Structures are given as structure tokens and as C-alpha cells.
């Protein structure tokens, strides 16, 4: 009896334990579900982006493309920004959308300018999914440059995401690619610059086994070099540049004070809508003149100028050279060929299909970033940026532990700052930016001096084909992770509001713009340019639950399956 009773009690205890565990699991699931419901109801909610108006900051439906030449990975939008279609703002043009869809079969690498990358077999990914803090603007009002989610006033079920640029009571205008608030240019701080900057070139990704490609970062001759055999210069090792003054002639003291530079030139493989001119006194009689307007190569009799649209193909150059022995013409044509492949940096978005970029304009606002390893800081290191009018040079003196900023050929520094001690003991990330008529320099994320603000000149700025260079005159240095970025260049859109003249906001409204300005439909183009405060849904703070298309092979059949893409999880700035 006792044995049977003990066995029965044991079985009852085990059954009760299983029941308790099951109950605990069920209660946990129910509690989690309730917590999620409450969290979504009162705190946060998820939204998925379907369009490219905020790209590349936030992605709509897109394809992840890897360049076959330089292996740089970039995103390419597969749908036109029709987030405001069929509503009070603007109707969608279906024929134009079909043309864009057809044009969207090929992409251009933004890093090495390789054209006609076939996208036929590249799978489509869904847009970024945003986690939005719904009550953010009940606790604190929106700030400029906030990314915000808001309702379409006529269709509350539609939610848009844009960047707030104009605050209540302000006068807003987009002019020459920049944002003006109450008649003054609005300057972004370093954090905002990082959030909106667009990559122009990453030196880590260089085409291999490509004899035609010309490096965009190239060492140049010393400015005051009289004996090149005794001077020191930068050497390139893969994706890094090294300067070592100890390898020269120790008796040649003059070489120790000579500056050695590396410059960036925006070399293009093909295409482009820019023009490159060279001087030519006359067109040879034995060669048929090119068709006016339509030909790639043109000759202006009045200006005595030979010009080319975009990068001249090698076959075009050889075709002209083979037709004459005229030395002056042959020299001009060969020079034009070389110069035409160094292009001005333009307002180009690799995300877009290309049809949106036919009216590309030259860019003047840049940021240069690198990792600097000071092995032996016996001299000075300089970074120089050009904005089309002025050259701004940051000069770092390692012995004095000081940074000085100079403009053009002026001998007196306009800004100075002290180096921190850790700069000499470890690799430092250096950032110099020239955006919104403002000069910033940061080392390891900290500004070295107060930003330099300067005004707008009435003169037109020159196209920039060589926006940045760096150099040194002594010591041992190594630069890695070289990257060149550009600022957003705000376009006209439909220019209904805040473009040709300032747009005045009332005390409850905001002016919003998309980061992908060429395709974004926003306050510039809507029938009503303002977004009332009551339509704000919240502030997105996280890209969560992203996915990508994973490849699945079954025999000869290749399919795709959505899998998590943890590289896209990020906080939103």
C-alpha cells in the first residue's frame, strides 16, 4: 500500500509539474502578446517603406547590387517614388512609370562608374521596416533634420516618411541645392552631415585586372621639387597610402621640407552629361566637322575651343587621330580624351534608374574621411578641400600638437585647435567637411575647433573635378579607409513651394523634404506645402526585421527565399 501510494504521489507530482510548466509557457506567451499589443498601441508601431524618397538613408523596394568590377555593394530602387500617387498631392503618371521600369534593368556603379550592370537576375528586396516611437512629439516637439512619419491628410491610412527641415513660423527656401531658413543658409552639424552624406568613392573597392581603369587617388609631383630622385613621395599599397621620409637620402636636407601630395580626381569610365573644353586654333580641313549639337565632339569657331560631352570613347579619339597628321589637332584631341575622363562630381544617385538624373548638376559640398596612423610625426600633415571658389587647408603640426586652418594662400590661420594626446598613440579617424558654406574638422568624432562659417559669393562656382588632396613634408605616415562623400543637393522638384520664393509656415506646420531629392515628392511639390502638427505619427528610431533574398538551388532550378539581413538593422538619425 505504501509503495503504491508513493508511486501515485510521484506521478501526480510529475503531472502537476508538467501542467505548471505548460501553464507558465502559455502565460508567458499571453503576457508577451499583451505587452506587444500595449507597446504598439501606446508606444511604438512598425511601418514598412515601399518607395525610394529617403534613399539611401532609408530604403524602399530595391535590389542589392554588387559591381562586377570593383565588388562594391550598393542599392538600386526598383520602383519610382509614388508614395503620393492618387491623392491630393499629385496623380501618378503610369506611362512614365513604365518607362522607368524598363530603364531599371541596368545600373551604374557609383564607386567606379561601371555602366550597364545587368539586374535581370538580381532578386528584389522589401523596403526598410521602421519602428516608430508614436508619442515622441507629445513629449518634445520635432527638431530640424528629424526623420518623421506622418499621415496623408486626405487618406489617414497612408503614412509617409520624410525629413523635417522647416519648423513652425519659419520661412523656407531651397536655393542652389542648399536650405535657407528666414533668408539665411542652414548649416548641418557633424552628426547630421553623417546622417545624410552620400558616398562618392570608397578607395577600398578598386577594380582589379582592369587595365583601362585609372586610380582616382594618385600621388602628384612635388610643387617645389628640383631633384625628383632625392625627394620623398607617397606610395600606394593596395587600398592604403604610405609616406616614409626615412627611405630617402639622409644628406639631402632640402627633401625633408618638400611637400608631397596625393590628389583625388573623379575619373569616369564612360558616359556623363558634362562638357570638357580644350583650346584649338582651327579645325583641320581634311576632317569633316562634327554635327552641331548632336555630336559628342564639338568645335566652337568663335571661342577656338574643342569640347566633348561626357567621357570620350577611345574609338572616337582614334577615329579622329587617324584622319590627320596635324600635330596641333592631334595634341588637342589626345588632351581632350584624357581630360574628359576626369569629370566634375555630379548630383548622381546610384539608387535611381537614371531617367531622374538627366538634369544632374555639379556638386560643391564634400566630406573627406580617412584613418591616419602617425608612425613618426616629425613634420606636418595637411588636408585641402576645394569648393569651386576657395581652397581650405587644415594643417596638422605634430610637434606643436596644433591644427591650423588656412584659406587659399593666406599666411594667417583663421582657426586653430589643439591635438589630443591619444592622436599620437593610435590610429585616428580624421573627417574634414565643406558643406553649407561651413568648414569642419573632427578627429575621432570630436571637433578640433569652432566651425568656420563663410558667406555666399555672387560669382558662379567652378565645376570640381579634383575636390580634395592630402600631403605631408616629413615623418612616417599611413592612411587607410579613404572615403569621399558629398552633401545632399536639393533639387527644384515641381517648385510649387519654397523654391522660387520663400514659403512661410504657420505656427502649427512643418516643411519636409526627402533625402533622395531628385525623385522625392514632398513639400516642394505638393499642392499644400505644409504638414500640420496633428498629422505627425511619430519619430522612427530603428530599422528592424529587415530581410534579403537568399538563393536556394534545387537541381538546376534557382529560387529565392526571404532570410534575415542583420546588416540592415540600425538606429535612425
C-alpha positions in Angstrom: 0.0 0.0 0.0 2.7 2.4 1.0 4.7 1.6 -2.2 1.6 2.1 -4.4 0.7 5.3 -2.6 4.2 6.7 -3.1 4.1 5.8 -6.8 0.7 7.5 -7.2 2.0 10.6 -5.4 5.1 10.8 -7.6 3.0 10.5 -10.8 0.7 13.2 -9.5 3.6 15.5 -8.8 5.1 15.0 -12.2 1.7 15.6 -13.8 1.3 18.7 -11.7 4.8 19.9 -12.7 4.1 19.4 -16.4 0.8 21.3 -16.0 2.6 24.1 -14.2 5.3 24.3 -16.9 2.7 24.4 -19.7 0.7 27.0 -17.8 3.9 29.1 -17.3 4.7 28.9 -21.1 1.1 29.8 -22.0 1.1 32.7 -19.5 4.4 33.9 -20.9 3.1 33.9 -24.5 -0.1 35.6 -23.5 1.9 38.2 -21.4 4.3 38.8 -24.3 1.4 39.2 -26.7 -0.3 41.7 -24.4 2.9 43.6 -23.9 3.4 43.8 -27.7 -0.1 45.0 -28.2 0.2 47.6 -25.4 3.6 48.6 -26.8 2.3 49.1 -30.3 -0.8 50.8 -29.0 0.8 53.3 -26.7 4.5 53.4 -27.6 5.8 52.1 -30.9 4.5 50.7 -34.2 6.1 49.3 -37.3 5.9 50.7 -40.8 7.5 49.4 -44.0 8.9 51.8 -46.6 7.9 51.0 -50.2 9.4 53.9 -52.1 12.8 55.5 -52.5 12.2 59.1 -51.5 14.6 58.8 -48.5 17.2 56.6 -50.1 19.9 55.7 -49.4 19.2 56.7 -45.8 16.1 54.6 -45.8 15.3 52.1 -48.5 12.2 51.2 -50.4 11.8 48.1 -52.5 15.2 47.7 -54.0 17.9 45.3 -55.4 21.2 44.8 -53.7 23.8 45.0 -56.5 27.4 44.0 -56.4 29.6 45.7 -59.0 31.3 43.0 -61.2 34.4 45.1 -61.5 35.2 46.7 -58.1 32.9 44.5 -56.0 31.3 47.5 -54.3 27.8 46.7 -53.0 25.0 49.3 -53.5 21.3 49.5 -53.5 19.1 50.2 -56.6 15.5 51.2 -56.3 13.0 49.1 -58.4 10.0 51.4 -58.1 9.5 55.1 -58.7 8.6 57.2 -55.7 4.8 57.1 -56.0 4.1 57.4 -52.3 1.8 60.3 -53.0 0.0 58.8 -56.0 -3.7 59.1 -56.4 -4.1 61.6 -53.6 -4.4 65.4 -53.1 -0.7 66.0 -53.9 -0.2 64.5 -57.3 -1.5 61.8 -59.6 0.8 59.1 -60.8 2.0 59.1 -64.4 1.7 55.4 -65.5 3.4 55.8 -68.8 6.4 57.4 -67.2 6.4 54.7 -64.5 6.5 52.0 -67.3 9.5 53.8 -68.9 11.3 53.8 -65.6 10.6 50.2 -65.1 12.2 49.3 -68.5 15.1 51.6 -67.8 15.6 49.9 -64.4 17.0 46.8 -65.9 20.6 48.1 -65.7 22.5 50.0 -63.0 25.7 52.1 -62.8 28.2 51.5 -60.1 28.5 54.7 -58.0 32.1 53.8 -57.0 33.9 53.0 -60.2 31.3 54.2 -62.8 30.9 50.8 -64.5 27.8 51.1 -66.7 25.1 48.6 -67.8 25.2 46.2 -64.8 22.5 43.7 -65.7 19.9 43.4 -62.9 17.7 40.8 -64.6 18.6 38.0 -62.2 19.1 40.2 -59.1 16.2 39.5 -56.7 14.1 42.2 -55.2 14.2 43.0 -51.5 11.5 44.6 -49.5 11.9 48.1 -48.1 13.2 49.0 -44.6 10.8 48.3 -41.7 10.7 51.2 -39.2 10.0 51.0 -35.5 8.3 54.3 -34.8 8.0 56.0 -31.3 4.4 57.1 -31.6 4.4 59.6 -28.7 7.8 61.2 -29.3 6.3 64.5 -30.4 3.9 64.6 -27.4 6.9 64.7 -25.1 9.0 67.0 -27.2 8.4 69.0 -30.4 10.2 68.0 -33.6 13.6 69.3 -34.3 15.2 70.3 -37.6 16.6 67.3 -39.6 14.4 64.8 -37.7 13.1 61.9 -39.7 9.4 61.8 -39.1 6.4 59.6 -40.0 3.1 61.4 -40.7 -0.3 60.8 -42.2 -1.6 61.8 -45.6 -4.3 64.3 -44.5 -6.8 63.0 -47.2 -6.0 59.3 -46.6 -5.2 58.6 -42.9 -4.3 55.0 -43.7 -1.3 56.2 -45.8 1.8 57.1 -43.9 4.8 59.0 -45.3 8.4 59.3 -44.0 10.4 62.4 -44.7 12.9 64.7 -43.0 11.7 67.8 -41.2 13.6 70.8 -42.4 11.3 73.7 -41.6 9.8 74.5 -38.2 6.6 76.4 -37.3 6.7 80.1 -38.1 9.8 79.9 -40.3 10.3 81.0 -43.9 11.8 78.2 -46.0 13.5 78.2 -49.4 15.6 75.7 -51.4 18.2 77.6 -53.4 21.3 76.4 -55.2 21.0 73.0 -53.6 21.0 74.4 -50.1 18.4 75.0 -47.5 17.7 78.6 -46.4 15.8 79.4 -43.2 14.5 83.0 -42.8 16.8 84.1 -45.5 20.0 82.5 -44.1 21.7 79.3 -45.2 21.0 76.5 -42.7 24.2 74.6 -41.7 24.2 71.0 -40.6 26.2 69.8 -37.6 28.6 66.9 -37.9 26.0 64.3 -36.7 23.5 65.4 -39.3 26.2 65.6 -42.1 27.0 61.9 -41.4 23.3 61.0 -41.5 22.6 62.5 -44.9 26.0 62.3 -46.7 26.3 60.3 -49.9 29.3 58.2 -50.8 31.2 59.4 -53.9 34.2 56.9 -53.7 35.5 54.3 -51.3 39.2 53.5 -52.1 38.9 50.1 -50.6 36.9 49.0 -53.7 39.1 49.3 -56.7 38.6 47.3 -60.0 41.2 44.5 -60.3 42.5 43.2 -63.6 41.2 46.2 -65.4 43.9 48.0 -67.4 41.5 50.7 -68.5 40.6 51.9 -65.0 42.6 54.9 -63.7 43.1 55.2 -60.0 41.1 58.1 -58.5 43.7 58.8 -55.8 47.1 59.5 -57.3 50.4 60.9 -56.0 51.4 64.1 -57.7 54.8 65.8 -58.4 56.2 67.9 -55.5 55.3 71.5 -56.0 58.9 72.7 -55.3 60.7 69.6 -56.5 64.0 70.3 -58.3 65.5 66.9 -57.9 62.9 64.1 -58.0 65.4 61.4 -57.3 66.1 62.8 -53.8 62.5 63.8 -52.9 60.1 61.7 -50.9 56.7 60.7 -52.1 53.6 58.8 -51.2 53.5 55.1 -52.2 50.3 53.2 -52.8 49.9 49.7 -51.3 46.6 48.2 -52.1 44.0 50.5 -50.6 46.4 52.5 -48.4 49.0 55.2 -48.9 52.3 55.3 -47.0 54.8 58.1 -46.7 58.3 57.4 -45.3 60.8 60.1 -45.2 63.5 57.8 -43.7 64.0 56.0 -47.0 65.5 58.9 -48.8 69.0 60.3 -48.9 69.8 61.3 -45.3 72.2 64.0 -46.5 69.5 65.7 -48.6 68.0 68.1 -46.0 66.0 70.0 -48.6 63.9 67.0 -49.4 62.7 66.9 -45.7 60.8 70.2 -46.2 59.3 69.5 -49.5 55.5 68.7 -49.7 54.4 65.5 -51.2 50.7 65.3 -52.2 48.0 62.8 -53.2 45.0 64.2 -55.0 41.6 62.8 -55.8 40.4 63.1 -59.4 36.9 62.0 -60.3 37.9 59.6 -63.1 34.9 58.3 -65.2 34.9 55.2 -67.3 32.2 56.3 -69.8 29.1 58.4 -70.3 28.2 61.6 -68.5 26.4 64.9 -69.3 29.2 67.3 -68.5 31.4 69.1 -71.0 35.2 69.3 -71.2 36.9 72.0 -73.3 40.5 72.4 -74.7 41.9 75.1 -76.8 42.3 74.6 -80.6 43.0 77.4 -83.1 41.3 75.8 -86.1 39.6 72.6 -87.3 41.6 70.7 -89.9 40.2 71.0 -93.4 40.8 67.3 -94.2 38.4 66.2 -91.4 34.6 66.5 -91.7 33.3 68.8 -89.0 31.1 67.1 -86.4 27.3 67.7 -86.5 26.4 70.7 -84.4 24.5 70.0 -81.1 24.1 66.2 -81.7 27.7 65.1 -82.0 29.7 64.1 -78.9 32.7 66.2 -80.0 32.1 69.8 -80.9 34.2 72.7 -82.2 33.4 76.3 -81.5 34.9 78.6 -84.2 34.4 81.8 -82.2 35.9 80.5 -78.9 38.6 78.5 -80.7 37.6 75.6 -78.5 37.3 71.9 -78.9 34.9 70.2 -76.5 33.4 66.8 -75.6 30.2 65.7 -73.9 30.9 63.1 -71.2 33.9 60.8 -71.3 35.2 60.4 -74.8 35.3 56.8 -76.0 38.7 55.5 -77.2 37.3 54.6 -80.6 36.1 58.2 -81.2 39.5 59.5 -80.3 41.3 57.1 -82.6 38.9 57.8 -85.4 39.8 61.5 -85.4 43.5 60.9 -84.9 43.7 58.5 -87.9 42.3 61.2 -90.2 45.1 63.7 -90.0 48.8 64.4 -89.4 48.0 67.9 -88.0 50.1 67.9 -84.8 48.2 70.7 -83.1 44.9 68.9 -83.7 46.3 65.6 -82.6 47.6 67.0 -79.4 44.3 68.8 -78.6 42.3 65.6 -79.3 44.6 63.4 -77.2 44.4 66.0 -74.4 40.7 66.2 -74.6 40.4 62.5 -74.4 42.4 62.4 -71.2 40.7 65.4 -69.6 37.2 64.2 -70.5 37.6 61.2 -68.3 38.1 63.3 -65.2 34.6 64.5 -64.6 33.0 67.1 -62.2 31.3 65.4 -59.3 27.6 65.5 -60.1 24.3 65.1 -58.3 24.1 61.4 -59.1 22.1 58.8 -57.2 23.0 55.2 -57.9 19.7 54.2 -56.3 17.7 55.9 -59.1 17.1 54.5 -62.6 18.9 57.3 -64.4 16.0 59.0 -66.1 15.6 61.1 -62.9 19.2 62.3 -63.2 19.2 63.8 -66.7 19.4 67.3 -65.2 22.4 66.5 -62.9 24.2 69.5 -61.5 27.8 69.8 -60.2 28.4 69.3 -56.5 30.5 71.7 -54.3 29.9 70.3 -50.8 32.2 67.4 -49.7 33.4 65.4 -46.8 36.7 63.5 -46.7 37.3 60.8 -44.2 40.4 58.6 -43.5 42.2 56.7 -40.8 45.6 58.3 -40.1 48.4 56.3 -38.5 51.2 58.6 -37.3 54.2 56.3 -37.1 56.7 59.1 -36.7 55.2 62.6 -36.5 58.3 64.8 -37.4 56.6 67.1 -39.8 53.1 68.3 -40.8 50.1 66.8 -42.5 47.5 68.7 -44.5 44.1 68.1 -45.9 42.8 70.5 -48.5 39.2 70.8 -49.9 38.1 73.0 -52.8 34.5 74.4 -53.0 34.8 76.0 -56.5 35.9 79.4 -55.1 38.3 78.8 -52.2 40.7 76.2 -51.0 40.6 75.4 -47.3 43.7 73.7 -45.9 43.8 72.1 -42.4 47.5 71.9 -41.4 48.3 69.5 -38.5 51.6 70.1 -36.8 52.6 67.0 -34.8 55.4 68.5 -32.8 53.4 71.6 -31.8 50.3 69.5 -31.3 48.2 72.0 -33.1 45.8 72.2 -36.1 45.5 75.4 -38.2 43.0 76.3 -40.9 44.0 78.4 -43.8 42.1 79.9 -46.8 43.7 80.0 -50.2 47.2 81.5 -50.0 46.7 83.4 -46.8 49.5 83.2 -44.3 47.4 83.8 -41.2 45.3 80.9 -39.8 41.5 81.6 -39.5 41.0 78.8 -37.0 43.4 76.9 -34.6 42.9 73.9 -32.3 44.9 71.6 -30.1 45.5 67.9 -30.8 44.6 65.4 -28.2 47.2 63.1 -26.7 45.7 59.9 -28.0 46.1 61.1 -31.6 49.8 60.2 -31.5 49.4 56.8 -29.8 46.8 55.2 -32.0 45.1 55.3 -35.4 42.8 58.3 -35.6 39.8 58.8 -37.8 40.0 62.3 -39.4 37.0 64.0 -41.0 37.1 67.3 -42.9 33.9 68.6 -44.4 33.0 71.6 -46.6 29.2 71.7 -46.5 26.7 74.5 -46.4 29.4 77.2 -46.6 31.0 75.8 -43.4 34.3 74.1 -42.6 34.5 71.3 -40.0 37.4 69.2 -38.8 36.9 66.3 -36.5 39.4 63.8 -35.0 37.9 60.6 -33.5 34.5 62.3 -33.7 35.5 65.4 -31.8 35.6 68.8 -33.4 39.0 70.3 -33.2 37.9 74.0 -33.5 34.7 76.0 -33.8 33.3 75.6 -37.3 34.3 78.3 -39.8 31.2 79.9 -41.5 31.6 81.9 -44.7 29.2 83.7 -47.0 27.9 83.1 -50.5 29.8 84.7 -53.3 27.9 86.3 -56.2 30.2 84.6 -58.7 29.4 81.2 -60.1 31.4 78.4 -58.6 33.6 76.3 -60.9 32.9 72.7 -61.6 35.0 70.5 -59.3 37.0 67.6 -60.8 39.7 67.4 -58.1 37.9 68.3 -54.8 40.4 67.1 -52.2 44.1 66.3 -51.7 46.3 65.5 -48.7 50.0 65.8 -48.2 52.9 65.9 -45.8 56.5 67.1 -45.6 58.3 64.7 -43.2 57.9 61.8 -40.9 56.3 58.4 -41.4 52.5 58.2 -42.0 50.0 55.7 -43.2 46.5 56.5 -44.5 43.7 53.8 -44.8 40.0 53.7 -45.3 39.9 56.7 -47.6 36.4 57.8 -48.4 34.9 60.8 -50.2 31.3 61.9 -49.6 29.1 64.6 -50.8 26.2 66.5 -49.3 22.5 66.3 -50.4 21.9 68.8 -53.3 18.3 69.7 -53.0 16.6 70.0 -56.4 13.7 72.1 -57.6 11.1 69.3 -57.7 7.9 70.8 -59.1 8.9 74.1 -57.4 5.4 74.8 -56.2 6.6 75.9 -52.7 9.8 77.1 -51.2 11.9 77.2 -54.3 11.4 80.3 -56.5 10.4 82.3 -53.4 10.3 81.6 -49.6 7.5 79.6 -48.2 6.0 80.9 -44.9 4.9 78.3 -42.3 2.2 78.9 -39.8 2.6 78.2 -36.1 1.4 74.6 -36.3 3.1 73.3 -39.5 6.3 71.9 -40.8 8.2 71.7 -44.2 9.5 68.3 -45.1 12.0 67.0 -47.8 13.1 63.6 -48.9 16.8 62.7 -48.8 16.6 61.4 -52.4 15.7 64.8 -53.7 15.5 64.1 -57.5 12.6 61.6 -57.0 11.1 62.7 -53.7 7.6 64.2 -53.8 7.5 66.4 -50.7 6.7 69.9 -49.6 8.3 71.4 -52.8 5.8 69.6 -55.0 2.6 69.0 -53.0 -0.5 71.2 -53.6 -0.1 72.2 -50.0 3.5 72.6 -48.9 3.0 72.3 -45.1 2.4 69.3 -42.8 0.2 70.2 -39.8 1.4 69.0 -36.4 -1.8 67.0 -35.9 -0.8 64.6 -38.7 2.6 63.6 -37.2 2.5 60.0 -36.2 5.9 59.7 -34.5 9.6 59.5 -34.8 11.2 56.4 -36.3 14.2 55.2 -34.3 15.1 51.8 -35.6 15.2 49.7 -38.8 14.1 46.3 -37.6 13.2 42.9 -39.0 15.0 43.5 -42.3 15.2 40.7 -44.9 17.0 39.9 -48.1 16.6 37.3 -50.8 18.7 34.2 -50.1 19.4 31.9 -53.1 18.1 28.3 -53.0 19.2 25.7 -55.6 17.2 22.6 -56.2 18.8 20.7 -59.1 19.0 23.1 -62.0 16.3 25.4 -60.6 17.4 28.5 -58.7 14.9 30.2 -56.4 15.0 32.8 -53.7 13.8 32.8 -50.1 13.5 35.7 -47.7 16.0 35.4 -44.9 17.0 37.9 -42.1 19.5 40.6 -43.1 21.1 41.7 -39.8 23.4 44.2 -41.5 20.4 46.5 -42.2 19.4 46.7 -38.5 20.4 50.2 -37.5 19.3 53.3 -35.5 17.9 56.2 -37.5 19.5 59.6 -37.3 
